[in-house]
Structures are given as structure tokens and as C-alpha cells.
Amino acid sequence: MSEIIDKLKKLDLESTTGKEISFLLNRIETFPLFIRTFNEGEIIVRTRPNNHKHIFDSKKDLIYPPNNTESFGRANIKGSMSFYGSIIGNDFYSYNNNDKDLIDAIVPTIVEQSFFKSSHKDSIHKITYGIWEVIQPFSVAVLVQNEKYIGKNYYIDNMILDYKEFLKSKDEEERLHAGIVTEYLSNEFSKEVPYGKDHLYRVSAYYTERVYNLGLFGLIYPSTKMEGSGINIVLKPEIVDNYLELKRAGECTIYRKNGIDVSLDRVTSVINSDGSFIFNKEGDGRGHIACIYRLGAKKYSELLNFEINKDNNAAIIVEKKLKRMFNIKGKITVDFLQKLLDTTKIEINIRNRRLINEC
């Protein structure tokens, strides 16, 4: 087993063939594959960036991409079609009431997307997300058994415990092989890949193909950028068509400034029979204020002005909401943001609109 892994590690992933990678992966025969079954009612979240001022208002906008990919992804080979999503820490998720869990599920799906990898580290983005509910059970492979993820997420902790119980039923040789293979594959799925270097995904992509060939419907793996605290899932398109149902859709604003913050903007739980929807609930702007506060007011205000000047639709929407909320007629100034945010009673100021007369 170690010999096979060594050969995989030595491959030049830019020049080697997919056939050679698949051949080596297929030689891992005694690796005990851990499987998890998704049951009815469980939730998977998928996001899509609103590039070029797009407004998404249909199930077809939030499902898997309409065309085969032209590059390798972390869990897909070139020329394939995949549904990437994220799962949360609760097996049955109260998605109407728990915004924190929803944000924790949104972030891992964002940081893996090409727009995020290629964007400036100080930026604002508009995202539309879909909450998909499992309507009939299906099984996927699991690759979160690595000990380095313990303590990051109780969902992962429980899966690691289940995996250890699973290994007790295997013989000593299989347990040894399991340790060697899971460590290697976990590292392949968690490694940092620079934008434009998609060939570095080839081992994890072809491993996912092997999972499909074994009759499983997808794969769970830890989020790289979230350092194991987020959990990603990739599924075959036909599984989404037959086993998932869109239950809720929403828009959010992603703030990126020495970190990531998310403000939930608009939402709907009414998905029409033709897959269309209209956002029928809208936040009052407090989420934007809280994000600005956590990211740092002065630097953020400079970021906001920069994004508005380059016609970033997400930034323009944020500015309009803040103007409406505080009855501001002109531009939002640095001084105003500083007055608003340099207080430990931020929520009281927001609720009482105390700063309106000071703008």
C-alpha cells in the first residue's frame, strides 16, 4: 500500500495522464471505505455568485452548472458536471431559525469557488444560496477521518468516532492500510491550490470518480479554507434531480477583509411548482452593520468606496440599504461609519437610529 501511495506522490500532475492516476488509485483494493447515508429531512446548502449583476430567481439557477466543466475541481475531473455543496453540524437542520448554522454552511461553499480565489482579498460579493432537503436516502463516501480535524466540528468528531467503530470490524492489515490511505487522500483534498493551477486537483478528482464507479452517489470531505471546521459534499447531478428538493433560497453579502463575514439579505421559503421564486422577506440592514463592525470600520469604509466606484453591485446595494436605514441623502462618509461603529452599544444605536441627526 505504501508503495502505491509513494508512486502517486511522485507523479508530475501537470503531465501525467488520467489513466495512470486511475490505475494507481484502483490498485488500492484493501482500503476500507467509510460510508454515510443521508436520510430524509437532512439539509445541503449550495451557493452561486451573482456575477455581472445577475439576479437568480429559479431552481435552475441554483442547481448544478448547466455545462460540463473545462477544468479540474477538487472533486471533479475535467469535462464532468458536479453539484458542490456544504453540510452543517445538525443531522436535521432548523434552517428557518438558525442563521449561524446557515452561515457556517454557506462559507465553505464560497471559499472553494474560482471567483473567490481570483478576487482581491479586500472585496464585497453578492451570493445566492439554495437550501436543499433530502427527500429519499442515498449513500456517499466519507473522507473526514483524519485526526487533525478533531475538535473543529462536532459533526466531524462524531463521524471520526463512527469510523473508529467501523474499523474495529476489520482485520489488522485493513486497519493499517486505512491509516496510510486516509492520511494521503485527506492531504490531497485539503491542500491549497493556487488559482489557475487546477491540474493539482487531479488525484482528488480521479479519486472521486473511483467513488462513483463503486456505486456511491457522492463524497464528503473537509473544507480546506475552513481548516476542517466546514464540511463539503459533491454529488452527481442525477442525485440532485431525484433525491433533493429545493426548500429555500436567499441572497447574502460576503465581506472579505482579513477574513470573511456574511450578512443575510433576502429570503424566500416559497418555491413554485415551476421552480421559480420571489424573495418575500428582507433584512433591515443590521447584518451589514454588524459585518462592518467586526471587520473594522475605517478600513472597511475605504473598501466600500472603492467597490462602489468600480460599480460593484453588491457594494452599491449595501450603500443603498445603509442610506435607507439611517435616512442619509448623500454619500456615506468615513466619519459617519466611525461614529456608528466606535461604540460598544452598536445594536442600541441601530435600533434607536440615534445617529441619524449626526450624519
Steps between C-alpha positions, in 0.01 A plus 500: 500500500780739590661428162186609315471819704867579438447464124197732516700759694779496239270563203542820301133601510540745214626241250376163624189345345169440669534136404820468706345669804191280479711187463687574823185597690327182386786294644394612849280195545508429873422853610183482717274770360288679760143576390234733634130491411304824467145464627180685417492852644873564506628821344766591244584862412633622163604854404545687174664841449288774342765604251427779250195615701310179434185444700410136559134412540462134406600152611693455175724791605597330826543141388819354348663689208327450163819405314794270557797665666806598298740444789569264790338572834581367843247222447432492126694410189514727197198465273261390776205658679474507880289649779717652775341581832559513872341326796450628851553360849145385561360192332159668480549871457254764618586719204219750557628606841874441525687762299837417653489140381390621159795740474735222616370293209516784245864597558664166403320502165621855427870465573538209256357690202721649229357854537613507863847365426557758228345801677685761702540422870307823577172463315123470520290239320134418457405132534177308450463177696261208483404272788438148371320233700553127461173337388624140482810333646830463317856405597831681453864432584652690793850646517515694826661230713833678539586564866603861425132592461402395852350785700422713194139393460293263714345353186849398384588381850202265495592368156856433617362304796271306265797431273703361789212270590478397135871406496456268799323258270800489263815294530836646596627528142193695388530737796865562412412569137216728608739723692743529210236571237281739700799712600611532138153567357410744779813697416410499130151632572621760749801641315508862388476537123580841347258648248581376149679184621204264473720208390602470867148371570544195278549236771201612707292538182578149374449356846148648495444324166603175662244559775231542234615184322457307825130586488498784754322827426752751631775587744531698824830677569616782732514860384858608432466872575294427811782283643265208548220692673287492186384191312461485123311249292507422128214313330421368155237713320248217478504470879396864532223446245353198677600519865502872591235772503558876515331624818628853543701761313670816617749772419791605716791741488852368548753736656867419460746702705768304686235234539145426386167622632150438371181705517172327412294735281186360337331163529203296386358165605247492216629305201237481223422180314697622197805563721466880503498710815472862615687625806230605745699585813775758531732597783516859627876538466614396845697209358704739286572722799614203709729379222651845461555519874674161518723569202615848608320822416766733360660252265161367401369842406795541265419157358135592459580817306748314280246229417226755426728694265573186300125434466487196727130419524535341844664813644242729340217298657669519840534878471133538403389293798708702745374827350141385529551373852653823631321744268822618334455713188861534383799266508580288803810662646792350687412720799146367509611138499753574772236666720268208447755231569720650773257396770442195714125560469478445128168312507335773714615766254361297214163439666455860613647666188688738735749611239254621240531865603878482513550398137 
